[in-house]
Amino acid sequence: MVDLATRETKHRSGENRDSYLDNIKETCTSIFEGMAVTFSYLFRPPITTQYPDRMPVSVQDTLPDRYRGHLYVHMDTCISCLLCEKACPIECIKIEDVRIEKIMITAADGKPTPKVKEPTLFNINMYKCMYCGLCVDPCPTGAIRMTKEFEGSTENIQNLHFRFITPERRAMAIRLGEEQERKAAEKKKAHAAEAPAAKVVPTQTVADAKAAPPVEASAAAAPAATPPVPRAAAPSGENGGSASDATPVPAPNPPAAPTTPGGNVTNAPPGRPDEPGAA
């Protein structure tokens, strides 16, 4: 039993000695490999870039076309549709505008676009912007876009608060807005003067309808038509006349019904009323 324990202890000590030497060997090898890479640059020309003043080509020219840098707004093609302000997820765009007379502008793609509003305020807080590009996509005229400008280091954070409306442009926009309001008021006044006066129709209440006298039926009814008078036929050959030349003869009046001494109407016997037996 003692021999087996002694042999196992010796075996373990040999393994530990071998692993220790292997670690030393691996450390030296890794040091020489790293230093070999470092020493190789001693024989190469320097490639240090002196940014940003001593560069053969500017950094912006080396960036891809769809690089998302600082935002820029071309105010001559902006129609103040507010789509970029609504699309911004962190509300870093602020726009105010006035309504002006309709004009036509040319968009970035060459398409003519109507413009009816002029912005009086267009601010972008680039220190809040997360460069997502969601404000660029919905712009119908391509007025807002992302540039290749990326330098944002500054001593004052207000330098990253971009204001694209100058005081002169703001004054011009306010003047155009006042002119448009004056023209709209004059047009409305002229339209109101030309419109005909509305006729006031009196309304009749239920109480007035009940108090009004009934309309006479005789006044509303149309007069009855008078029957034509027949013409008496004259004998032909007399005085050279004809039946068409006969004078009209009025129709005889109907006989009056006889009455009794009590005032009651009796049945008239047949025959003419002027005959003796008719009475």
C-alpha positions as a Python dict, from the first residue, in 0.01 Angstrom:
ca = {
    (1, 'M'): (0, 0, 0),
    (2, 'V'): (284, 241, 81),
    (3, 'D'): (452, 176, -254),
    (4, 'L'): (135, 258, -448),
    (5, 'A'): (89, 591, -268),
    (6, 'T'): (455, 685, -323),
    (7, 'R'): (435, 610, -693),
    (8, 'E'): (118, 818, -733),
    (9, 'T'): (277, 1116, -558),
    (10, 'K'): (585, 1104, -779),
    (11, 'H'): (365, 1082, -1090),
    (12, 'R'): (168, 1390, -992),
    (13, 'S'): (481, 1590, -916),
    (14, 'G'): (619, 1510, -1262),
    (15, 'E'): (300, 1630, -1430),
    (16, 'N'): (308, 1954, -1236),
    (17, 'R'): (671, 2013, -1337),
    (18, 'D'): (591, 1956, -1704),
    (19, 'S'): (288, 2191, -1699),
    (20, 'Y'): (496, 2462, -1533),
    (21, 'L'): (761, 2447, -1803),
    (22, 'D'): (495, 2449, -2072),
    (23, 'N'): (347, 2770, -1931),
    (24, 'I'): (689, 2940, -1937),
    (25, 'K'): (746, 2831, -2292),
    (26, 'E'): (402, 2957, -2406),
    (27, 'T'): (457, 3294, -2237),
    (28, 'C'): (787, 3353, -2407),
    (29, 'T'): (648, 3249, -2744),
    (30, 'S'): (350, 3489, -2722),
    (31, 'I'): (579, 3778, -2622),
    (32, 'F'): (808, 3723, -2917),
    (33, 'E'): (512, 3694, -3157),
    (34, 'G'): (364, 4025, -3039),
    (35, 'M'): (697, 4203, -3050),
    (36, 'A'): (764, 4072, -3399),
    (37, 'V'): (446, 4246, -3522),
    (38, 'T'): (547, 4565, -3343),
    (39, 'F'): (906, 4556, -3474),
    (40, 'S'): (780, 4509, -3829),
    (41, 'Y'): (630, 4864, -3824),
    (42, 'L'): (975, 5009, -3753),
    (43, 'F'): (1064, 4951, -4116),
    (44, 'R'): (735, 5085, -4266),
    (45, 'P'): (654, 5446, -4367),
    (46, 'P'): (428, 5632, -4122),
    (47, 'I'): (52, 5634, -4195),
    (48, 'T'): (-60, 5874, -3927),
    (49, 'T'): (-350, 6096, -4046),
    (50, 'Q'): (-338, 6456, -3935),
    (51, 'Y'): (-710, 6517, -3891),
    (52, 'P'): (-865, 6748, -3994),
    (53, 'D'): (-629, 7013, -4130),
    (54, 'R'): (-360, 6812, -4312),
    (55, 'M'): (-547, 6552, -4512),
    (56, 'P'): (-519, 6494, -4888),
    (57, 'V'): (-893, 6413, -4906),
    (58, 'S'): (-1159, 6533, -4662),
    (59, 'V'): (-1329, 6276, -4445),
    (60, 'Q'): (-1670, 6375, -4583),
    (61, 'D'): (-1561, 6269, -4931),
    (62, 'T'): (-1471, 5923, -4806),
    (63, 'L'): (-1811, 5864, -4644),
    (64, 'P'): (-2092, 5681, -4831),
    (65, 'D'): (-2373, 5877, -4994),
    (66, 'R'): (-2639, 5757, -4748),
    (67, 'Y'): (-2436, 5851, -4443),
    (68, 'R'): (-2655, 5990, -4161),
    (69, 'G'): (-2492, 6309, -4045),
    (70, 'H'): (-2631, 6645, -3937),
    (71, 'L'): (-2968, 6752, -4078),
    (72, 'Y'): (-3000, 7033, -4331),
    (73, 'V'): (-3316, 7206, -4461),
    (74, 'H'): (-3336, 7388, -4795),
    (75, 'M'): (-3590, 7660, -4711),
    (76, 'D'): (-3661, 7760, -5072),
    (77, 'T'): (-3818, 7419, -5139),
    (78, 'C'): (-3981, 7373, -4798),
    (79, 'I'): (-4363, 7394, -4818),
    (80, 'S'): (-4419, 7369, -4440),
    (81, 'C'): (-4623, 7048, -4462),
    (82, 'L'): (-4512, 6953, -4105),
    (83, 'L'): (-4459, 6588, -4204),
    (84, 'C'): (-4102, 6586, -4071),
    (85, 'E'): (-4213, 6737, -3740),
    (86, 'K'): (-4485, 6473, -3701),
    (87, 'A'): (-4250, 6188, -3797),
    (88, 'C'): (-3979, 6277, -3543),
    (89, 'P'): (-4008, 6026, -3255),
    (90, 'I'): (-3834, 6251, -2998),
    (91, 'E'): (-3980, 6588, -3107),
    (92, 'C'): (-3653, 6762, -3184),
    (93, 'I'): (-3805, 6957, -3479),
    (94, 'K'): (-4011, 7274, -3420),
    (95, 'I'): (-4196, 7451, -3706),
    (96, 'E'): (-4422, 7757, -3717),
    (97, 'D'): (-4573, 7902, -4034),
    (98, 'V'): (-4820, 8147, -4187),
    (99, 'R'): (-5055, 8110, -4485),
    (100, 'I'): (-4952, 8296, -4800),
    (101, 'E'): (-5076, 8331, -5154),
    (102, 'K'): (-5035, 8015, -5359),
    (103, 'I'): (-4709, 7992, -5556),
    (104, 'M'): (-4540, 7711, -5750),
    (105, 'I'): (-4192, 7585, -5657),
    (106, 'T'): (-3963, 7319, -5799),
    (107, 'A'): (-3893, 7021, -5575),
    (108, 'A'): (-3558, 6845, -5548),
    (109, 'D'): (-3667, 6591, -5812),
    (110, 'G'): (-3773, 6868, -6056),
    (111, 'K'): (-4147, 6825, -5997),
    (112, 'P'): (-4354, 7148, -5968),
    (113, 'T'): (-4524, 7167, -5628),
    (114, 'P'): (-4775, 7424, -5494),
    (115, 'K'): (-4675, 7621, -5185),
    (116, 'V'): (-4941, 7789, -4969),
    (117, 'K'): (-4754, 7828, -4637),
    (118, 'E'): (-4427, 7996, -4545),
    (119, 'P'): (-4239, 7886, -4231),
    (120, 'T'): (-4154, 8156, -3979),
    (121, 'L'): (-3965, 7916, -3749),
    (122, 'F'): (-3771, 7599, -3830),
    (123, 'N'): (-3545, 7474, -3551),
    (124, 'I'): (-3376, 7136, -3507),
    (125, 'N'): (-3209, 7032, -3182),
    (126, 'M'): (-2923, 6815, -3306),
    (127, 'Y'): (-2816, 6742, -2948),
    (128, 'K'): (-3144, 6547, -2914),
    (129, 'C'): (-3141, 6392, -3262),
    (130, 'M'): (-3078, 6018, -3278),
    (131, 'Y'): (-3005, 6018, -3655),
    (132, 'C'): (-3285, 5776, -3742),
    (133, 'G'): (-3374, 5945, -4074),
    (134, 'L'): (-3750, 5918, -4024),
    (135, 'C'): (-3794, 6288, -4095),
    (136, 'V'): (-3624, 6265, -4435),
    (137, 'D'): (-3838, 5992, -4592),
    (138, 'P'): (-4185, 6161, -4583),
    (139, 'C'): (-4068, 6500, -4718),
    (140, 'P'): (-4256, 6552, -5049),
    (141, 'T'): (-4006, 6804, -5192),
    (142, 'G'): (-3678, 6670, -5053),
    (143, 'A'): (-3614, 6990, -4860),
    (144, 'I'): (-3480, 6815, -4549),
    (145, 'R'): (-3191, 6572, -4580),
    (146, 'M'): (-2899, 6428, -4387),
    (147, 'T'): (-2550, 6551, -4470),
    (148, 'K'): (-2206, 6398, -4426),
    (149, 'E'): (-2118, 6644, -4152),
    (150, 'F'): (-2054, 6449, -3831),
    (151, 'E'): (-1839, 6679, -3617),
    (152, 'G'): (-2040, 6761, -3305),
    (153, 'S'): (-1775, 6848, -3051),
    (154, 'T'): (-1840, 7195, -2913),
    (155, 'E'): (-1795, 7395, -2595),
    (156, 'N'): (-2156, 7525, -2601),
    (157, 'I'): (-2446, 7290, -2657),
    (158, 'Q'): (-2651, 7569, -2814),
    (159, 'N'): (-2423, 7547, -3115),
    (160, 'L'): (-2602, 7223, -3198),
    (161, 'H'): (-2941, 7399, -3194),
    (162, 'F'): (-2982, 7467, -3566),
    (163, 'R'): (-3203, 7764, -3669),
    (164, 'F'): (-3275, 7769, -4041),
    (165, 'I'): (-3494, 8083, -4048),
    (166, 'T'): (-3301, 8409, -4046),
    (167, 'P'): (-3459, 8727, -3901),
    (168, 'E'): (-3488, 8874, -4251),
    (169, 'R'): (-3670, 8568, -4384),
    (170, 'R'): (-3900, 8564, -4083),
    (171, 'A'): (-3995, 8930, -4138),
    (172, 'M'): (-4065, 8861, -4506),
    (173, 'A'): (-4285, 8560, -4418),
    (174, 'I'): (-4484, 8763, -4164),
    (175, 'R'): (-4539, 9039, -4423),
    (176, 'L'): (-4661, 8787, -4681),
    (177, 'G'): (-4896, 8637, -4424),
    (178, 'E'): (-5046, 8976, -4340),
    (179, 'E'): (-5102, 9051, -4709),
    (180, 'Q'): (-5277, 8719, -4756),
    (181, 'E'): (-5504, 8785, -4458),
    (182, 'R'): (-5593, 9130, -4593),
    (183, 'K'): (-5676, 8990, -4938),
    (184, 'A'): (-5887, 8714, -4785),
    (185, 'A'): (-6081, 8967, -4576),
    (186, 'E'): (-6143, 9192, -4880),
    (187, 'K'): (-6258, 8897, -5089),
    (188, 'K'): (-6495, 8784, -4817),
    (189, 'K'): (-6636, 9135, -4780),
    (190, 'A'): (-6691, 9168, -5156),
    (191, 'H'): (-6859, 8831, -5170),
    (192, 'A'): (-7093, 8926, -4886),
    (193, 'A'): (-7185, 9252, -5066),
    (194, 'E'): (-7264, 9075, -5393),
    (195, 'A'): (-7475, 8805, -5232),
    (196, 'P'): (-7856, 8881, -5253),
    (197, 'A'): (-8035, 8964, -4933),
    (198, 'A'): (-8203, 8663, -4786),
    (199, 'K'): (-8584, 8676, -4791),
    (200, 'V'): (-8745, 8643, -4451),
    (201, 'V'): (-9036, 8397, -4467),
    (202, 'P'): (-9284, 8444, -4181),
    (203, 'T'): (-9347, 8131, -3985),
    (204, 'Q'): (-9698, 8040, -3871),
    (205, 'T'): (-9738, 7881, -3534),
    (206, 'V'): (-10007, 7633, -3435),
    (207, 'A'): (-10188, 7901, -3231),
    (208, 'D'): (-10196, 8136, -3532),
    (209, 'A'): (-10332, 7859, -3753),
    (210, 'K'): (-10616, 7792, -3508),
    (211, 'A'): (-10702, 8163, -3474),
    (212, 'A'): (-10711, 8229, -3850),
    (213, 'P'): (-11069, 8241, -4003),
    (214, 'P'): (-11169, 7954, -4235),
    (215, 'V'): (-11146, 8018, -4606),
    (216, 'E'): (-11487, 8051, -4781),
    (217, 'A'): (-11560, 7764, -5010),
    (218, 'S'): (-11744, 7987, -5257),
    (219, 'A'): (-11446, 8219, -5289),
    (220, 'A'): (-11211, 7932, -5347),
    (221, 'A'): (-11435, 7759, -5597),
    (222, 'A'): (-11408, 7853, -5964),
    (223, 'P'): (-11722, 8003, -6138),
    (224, 'A'): (-11943, 7754, -6323),
    (225, 'A'): (-11938, 7758, -6702),
    (226, 'T'): (-12250, 7904, -6876),
    (227, 'P'): (-12414, 7659, -7121),
    (228, 'P'): (-12432, 7774, -7485),
    (229, 'V'): (-12761, 7932, -7610),
    (230, 'P'): (-12933, 7728, -7889),
    (231, 'R'): (-13022, 7900, -8219),
    (232, 'A'): (-13372, 7880, -8381),
    (233, 'A'): (-13383, 7749, -8734),
    (234, 'A'): (-13552, 7982, -8992),
    (235, 'P'): (-13741, 7843, -9297),
    (236, 'S'): (-13519, 7824, -9596),
    (237, 'G'): (-13602, 8029, -9902),
    (238, 'E'): (-13771, 8310, -9710),
    (239, 'N'): (-13611, 8652, -9775),
    (240, 'G'): (-13326, 8468, -9938),
    (241, 'G'): (-13187, 8365, -9602),
    (242, 'S'): (-13058, 8034, -9480),
    (243, 'A'): (-13061, 7841, -9154),
    (244, 'S'): (-12714, 7970, -9068),
    (245, 'D'): (-12839, 8333, -9077),
    (246, 'A'): (-13110, 8276, -8816),
    (247, 'T'): (-13102, 8492, -8506),
    (248, 'P'): (-13051, 8319, -8176),
    (249, 'V'): (-13366, 8253, -7973),
    (250, 'P'): (-13335, 8246, -7597),
    (251, 'A'): (-13440, 7928, -7424),
    (252, 'P'): (-13777, 7942, -7239),
    (253, 'N'): (-13769, 7961, -6862),
    (254, 'P'): (-13887, 7650, -6682),
    (255, 'P'): (-14246, 7675, -6542),
    (256, 'A'): (-14284, 7761, -6177),
    (257, 'A'): (-14428, 7495, -5952),
    (258, 'P'): (-14786, 7577, -5827),
    (259, 'T'): (-14844, 7626, -5459),
    (260, 'T'): (-15148, 7569, -5240),
    (261, 'P'): (-15302, 7829, -5015),
    (262, 'G'): (-15101, 7684, -4726),
    (263, 'G'): (-14780, 7750, -4910),
    (264, 'N'): (-14705, 7385, -4995),
    (265, 'V'): (-14587, 7293, -5340),
    (266, 'T'): (-14828, 7071, -5536),
    (267, 'N'): (-14756, 6836, -5818),
    (268, 'A'): (-14807, 7016, -6148),
    (269, 'P'): (-15030, 6825, -6396),
    (270, 'P'): (-14881, 6745, -6734),
    (271, 'G'): (-14935, 6994, -7012),
    (272, 'R'): (-14859, 7358, -7065),
    (273, 'P'): (-14897, 7591, -6768),
    (274, 'D'): (-15106, 7845, -6968),
    (275, 'E'): (-15385, 7594, -7051),
    (276, 'P'): (-15711, 7626, -6857),
    (277, 'G'): (-15705, 7278, -6718),
    (278, 'A'): (-15347, 7312, -6600),
    (279, 'A'): (-15445, 7523, -6303),
}
